[in-house]
Amino acid sequence: MSKFLINKYQSLEVYTPGEQPKDMEYVKLNTNESPFPPSQGVLDRVSKEELSKLNLYPDPECKLLKDKIANLYGFDSENIFISNGSDEILSFSFMAFCSEEKGAIFPNISYGFYKVYGDLYGVDYTEAPLKDDFTVNVNDYLNTDKTVVIANPNAPTGLSISVEDIENIVKSNPENVVLIDEAYVDFGGKSCVELVRKYDNLLVVRTYSKSRSMAGARLGFAIGSKALIDDLNRIKYSTNPYNINRLTLIAGEAAIDDNDYYVDRCKEIVEIREYSKKKLSELGFTYLDSDTNFIFAKSDKISGEEYYKKLKDNGVLVRHFSNPIITDFVRITVGTRSQMDRLFAETEKILREV
């Protein structure tokens, strides 16, 4: 780092994205992307004509996209916030609803950016430990004088808590924002978005990166009370009002128009996930019961780190975490049937050698 970096940022522990090696062609099962392309409607909308308009600024209000998302989920446009990936909503939320005085609480095993944003914005945060079975201990989040942040389903475990439990958390914290990160909810989780109609302190965050095959477009949205959305807009218009580029906007609109395509792809991924769990069991792996597009699995025959390394050597990428609580596991993104069969074939070879 340079000598110019402000002292308070020099000790930041940054978020580590999933690796993207270029030395060979890999079966990429490490970053929870969809294995399927965007819908034909999205491909058609990102046309030469639209490319010719890149000399013009995009709509800072994202009005058409807001209207389409609002209509899909049965809300008013004033309840929708559009962001440059859901990560931007998380960043804005830590800025808007957390501080040294107003702390935050989130699981100690969850999406790594929560801790990064807590450190970046000087938040007094608590990392609540998961239970021994890796589920969220709901009692840790009741009647707390902190902003609550929970990924549901959680990552990297893939486990969910019930909508009833979320409602209890929201009800018990009327003076605090409860942010539920539903990045993976379309693969079998239960959305709590209907609770937004009852509670003005609930913010539900969604992304196009997983179930809508647009990780490269960087598009997310939040659903919440008008007051919470206004708060996020205050941050947006104080930093980058043109946060969504023109091509991403039109792609996002087309994806909502083609919603049935994405619902079908999610069903297909769930079918492949269940097939893959069975194959992993046959290979002697155990795993957590996933409501996501990934499987968190381990083997008694090989360590998580060694398995990850040997797979990489053989052209298959999965995600391994060094945290000692979960170091025995790897997180395996659900790919196409052929990609998963390649994973299992390589796994059989590796297990024969250990």
N, C-alpha and C positions, 0 to 999 in steps of 0.2 A: 504494500500500500504506500501511497505517497505521504510526504510530511504534511500535506495540506488537509488531509482528512480530519474532521472535527473529532476530538477525543472520544466523545460519547458513542461514536460509530465504529471506533477501531476494534472493539471487542465483539462486534456483531457476529453471531453464528448464522451464516447464511443458509437459505434453503438450497438443497442439492437436487436438481431435476434428475429424472431418469436419464441414464447415459444414452448417447446417440453415436456410437462408434461408426466410423466410415471405412475401416480397414478391410471389411468383407461384407457380403450380403447376409444379414441375419434374419431369422424368424423373430420378430420383435414382439415379445410378450411381457414387456417391463414397464409400460407407461399408461396402461389402461385406456388406450385409444380404441375406437371402434375398428374392427377389421373390415368394415364395409364402407364404401364410398358414400358421399352425400347423394341425395335423391336426384333424379334426372331434372326435376324442376329447378333445383339449385344450380346444377351445371348449365342449364339453359339460360338462367337469369344473369349469370356472370358472363356477359357477352362482350363482343368487340365494341358495341355501342356504349355499354356501361363503362368499359375501360377508357373510352374516349372522353369521359366526363371527369376523369381524375384530376383535371385542372381546377375543379370546383370543390369547395368545402362540402362535407356531408351535413345532413340535418342534425344540429346539435340536440334537438329534442327527441330524435328518433321516433317521431310521431307515428308513422305507419306501423313500424315494428311493435311499438308499445300497444297500439290498438289491436293488432293481431294476437299478441300474447294475452292481453286482457280478455279478449273474446274467447280464446281457447280455454282459459281457466275460470271464466265467469266473473271477472273483476272489472273495475273501471280503470282507464288508463292512468289515472292519478295514483293508482296502487302499484304501478310497475316502474322499476328502475332498470335501465339498460347499462351494461358495463363492458369494459374490455376484458373479457374473461371473468369468471366469478372471483378470481383472485383480487381484482380491483374492488369489488364490493367488500371483500374481507378487509382489504387495506383501508378503505374509506370508513368502514364500520369501527375498526380499532381507533381510527382518528376521531370519529364523531362521538363514540359512546364509551370510550375508555380513557383513562388518564392515570396519573400517580394516585389521585384520590379515588377515582372510580375504577376499581380493578376489574379483572376478567378471570373467568374460570373455564377450563376446558380439559379434556382427558389427557393424561400423560402419554398415552399411545393414540395418536390421531394424525391428522394432516399436519405436516411439519411447518406450514406457513403460520399457524396460529402463534406458535412460540416466536417465530421470526418477527411477526408484526408486533407482538407484545414487547419484544426487546427494542425494535426500531422506534416505537413511539413512547418508550419509557413507561409502559403499563405495569402496575403492580398485579401480576397474574399468579394464579394458582393452577398447578397441573394435578388434577384429581386422579388418583390411581384407578385403573380398571380393576374389576374383580378377578379372582383367580381363573375364571372361565373366559376372561377377556371381554366381558360385557361391561357396559357403563353402569356405575353405581348411581342410580337416580337420586338417592338421598343426598348425595354430595352437592346437588344443584338446587335443592329446595331452600327457600328462605335465605338466600345468600345476597349480600349487598354488593353484587358484582354483575358485570355483563356476562351472560352465559353464552358459550359458543360450543355447539355440539354438531359433529358430522353424523348424519343418520340416513343411510347406513354409515357406519364408521369405516375409516380407512387407516391402516391396511387390513384390519380384521375382517371386514365385510359384514359385521353383525349389526342388527337394528335394535332400537328400543321402540315400544309401542307408542301410538298416537296418544293414548290415555296417559302414559308416563310424561310425554312432552307437555300435554295440557296441564298436568299437575305442576310441572316445573314453571310454566308460564304463569299460572294462577298464583303461585307462591312468590313470584318476583314482580309484583305490579309496578315497582319503581325502577326496574332494570330491563334493558333490552335482552331478549332471548333470541339468538341467531341460530337457526337450524340450517345447516349446510346439506342440501339434498342433491349433491352432485351425482349420486349413484341410485337414486330412488326409483328410477324407471326400470330397474332390473329385478324388481321383486320386493322392494321396500314399500312402506305405507307413508304417503305424503301427509304432512300436517297442514297443508296450505289452507284447508277450510277453516282452521282455527284463526286465521287472520281476520275473519269476519267478526270474531268474538273478542279478540284481544289486540289492543293498540300497541303492545310492547313486543309483538312477535314479528320477526323478519325471516322469511324463507328464501334461501339462496339456491339458484339453479344454474346449470351450465349447458352449453351446446357441445362441450368437448367430448362427452361420453356417449350419451344416447342419441345425439343428433349428428354424429360423424363430422364434427367441425372443430376439432382440437386446434387445427392450424389457423382457423379464422379468428380465434380469441373473442368469444362472445358469451356473456352471461347475463342473468337478470335476477332481480329480487322482487318479491311480492310482500307488501306490508301496508300498514296504515298510511294514509296520506301524509301524516306528520313525519313518520320515519322516512318516507320517500323524499319528502322535502328536505330533511336533514342531509340525506345522501346527495341530493342535487346541489345543496349549498357547498358541499366539499367538491363535487365535480366542477361546478362553475367557478370555483376558486383555484382550480388546478389545470384542468384540460377539458374545456367544453366540447371540443370535437374529439371525444375519446373513441368513437366508433367510426372506422373508415367506410367509405361509400360501398365498397364491394362486400364487406362483411354485413352491412345493413341489408342489402338486397338479398344476400344469401340467407340471412336470418329470416327475412320475410318469406322467402320461397320455402324454407324448411317448415315453417308453420303451415303453409298451404298444403304441404305434402306430409302432414302429420301421420297419416295411416302407414306410409312407407316406414317411418321410424318406429312406430309401434310394432310392426311386423319384424323389423330387424332386432328389436329388443327381445321379442319372443324367441327368435332364432338363437340369439346369444344365450338366453336362459337354457334352451334345449341343449346347446353345446356344453354349457357349464355343467349341467346335470350328467351328461355323458362323460365329461372329463372327471368329475368327482368319482364316478364309478371306476374309471380306468386308474385313477390315482389309488383308490382303495385296493385294486387288484395288484398294484405295484408295492403295496405295503405302506402307503402314506396315510397320515391322518390330516384332517383339515377342519377349519371352522365352517359353520353353516352359513354360506355366503348369500346375501341379498344383492349382490353387485355383479359387475362384469369381470370379476377376478376371484381367485381362490387363494386363501392363505393356508399353506400346507407345509408339512414337515415329515421327515423320515427318521426312523431310529437307526437306519443303516448308514446314513451319511449326514454330515452337518449341513446346515443351511448355506454357509459360506462356501464349502467345498462343492456342493451341488450346483450352486450358482456359477462358480468358476468353471467347472467341468462342462456345464451346458454352454457357457459362453465360448469355450474353446471349440465346441462342436457346432457353433453357429446358431445357438438359441439364447435369447436374452430373457431373463426374468429379473425380478427386483429382490435384492437382499438388503436388510437393515442391520446395522451394527449394534443397535440398542440391545443390551444383554437380555432384556425381558423377552424380546422376540427374535433373537439372533438364530434360533433353531429353525425359523420359518423362512420360506420364500413366498413372495406374492406373484402369482401367475395370472397375467391377463388372459381372458378368454378370447382366443382368436377364432379363425375359421376352423372347420372340422379338419382340414388337411394340415393346418398349422399345429393344431393340438396333437394330431397323430404323429407329426414330426417330433414334437416334444416327448411323447411317450416312447417313441422308438429310441431316441437318444438317451432317455432315462433308463430304459432297459439295458442298453450297452454300459452305461455308467455303473449301474448297480451290480452288473456281472463282474466288474473290475474291482469293486471295493470289498 
